[in-house]
Amino acid sequence: MRGSERVLGSAIEAIGETPLVKLSRIARNLDGAILAKLDHLNPGFSKKDRIARQIIEDAEAQGSLKPGQTVVELTSGNTGTGLAIVCGVKGHPFVAVMSKGNSAERARMMSALGAEVILVDQMPDSRPGQVSGEDLKRVEEQAQRIVAERAAFRADQFRLAGNFRAHYLHTGPEILRQTGGALDAFCDFVGTGGTFAGCAAAFKEHNPSILCFIVEPEGAAVLAGKPVSDPSHRIQGGGYSMADLPLLRREHVDGYLQVSDERALTCARRLAREEGIFAGFSSGANVAAVLDLLRGRCKGKTIVVTVCDSGLKYLSTDLWA
Ligand SMILES: Cc1ncc(COP(=O)(O)O)c(C=O)c1O
């Protein structure tokens, strides 16, 4: 737990307990409130630090991860950064397997934190900065090969309950505490679906009338059941055109929203300029989706979103050009 009033034992304890901030400027002409969970303030500058800690601590508790055993994971950079921090502190070698389509800052940061980073070529027709489901399949093949070669523990973020549990036990309950339970809706741009699934389960358990919405890229809204017209989009960290996400519970989904690259980008810039919150594309996508909700189905309501990662991770892209 983050605690300014005491000395923490390691950076792992500084994960979570992030602030919740009202976006009064972005919402100024709208009926309703946007509350943003500043998870880009975690030690690795993303919400995925939370799942790194939970997956590793769950595996240690279950005995599936032995002291000093190598950890491997497929990552768009954020889970890998979290794992590099947690594994570094706990003494596990960590191998991050990532598509070359993700921004270079991510690979550099993981290396700086002691990870071995293996970059996987994109498909011939893919573009840098746009990681498709097909690109991800290649990364998955490499990850599986390295796990077998090194008898490693796979910190499988798409399947392991630790991803769900991190948000069910912490992110969701933190938001409920910070709002006093006074929230009407939540929406989240989905990658593995861990954040959505964990928070939605915590919220619905507290009050089943809290509405939970999934956010997807406009041309790759497979969870909404739409055909994929453009699997390459710029919202890094999710929107992988995977219709079957093992951690997702459809009974907690109240609706699906789509956001274009342009709107995600515009809202990330608005977050920075108007609210002083320096975040990435997916946080912009979340804010764009909330604006749609406040103008439509959730007029007058209080809606929570996560600020998924830091804008520092996109300095090499044209997000801040
Ligand atoms: C920047 C960013 N946004 C959104 C997500 C999606 O979060 P989740 O995997 O919990 O659905 C991720 C996941 O890696 C991410 O890195």
The ligand as an SDF file (V2000), in Angstrom:
LIG
                    3D

 16 16  0  0  0  0  0  0  0  0999 V2000
   -1.7090    1.5060  -21.8170 C   0  0  0  0  0  0  0  0  0  0  0  0
   -2.7050    0.4130  -21.5600 C   0  0  0  0  0  0  0  0  0  0  0  0
   -4.0070    0.6990  -21.6330 N   0  0  0  0  0  0  0  0  0  0  0  0
   -4.9530   -0.2510  -21.4500 C   0  0  0  0  0  0  0  0  0  0  0  0
   -4.5990   -1.5610  -21.1910 C   0  0  0  0  0  0  0  0  0  0  0  0
   -5.6940   -2.5860  -21.0280 C   0  0  0  0  0  0  0  0  0  0  0  0
   -5.8310   -3.0370  -19.7070 O   0  0  0  0  0  0  0  0  0  0  0  0
   -6.3610   -4.4980  -19.4150 P   0  0  0  0  0  0  0  0  0  0  0  0
   -5.3170   -5.4550  -19.9030 O   0  0  0  0  0  0  0  0  0  0  0  0
   -6.5360   -4.5580  -17.9390 O   0  0  0  0  0  0  0  0  0  0  0  0
   -7.6450   -4.6770  -20.1600 O   0  0  0  0  0  0  0  0  0  0  0  0
   -3.2520   -1.9070  -21.1090 C   0  0  0  0  0  0  0  0  0  0  0  0
   -2.8520   -3.2980  -20.8820 C   0  0  0  0  0  0  0  0  0  0  0  0
   -1.7090   -3.6750  -21.0220 O   0  0  0  0  0  0  0  0  0  0  0  0
   -2.2670   -0.8990  -21.2870 C   0  0  0  0  0  0  0  0  0  0  0  0
   -0.9570   -1.1840  -21.2420 O   0  0  0  0  0  0  0  0  0  0  0  0
  1  2  1  0
  2  3  1  0
  2 15  2  0
  3  4  2  0
  4  5  1  0
  5  6  1  0
  5 12  2  0
  6  7  1  0
  7  8  1  0
  8  9  2  0
  8 10  1  0
  8 11  1  0
 12 13  1  0
 12 15  1  0
 13 14  2  0
 15 16  1  0
M  END
$$$$
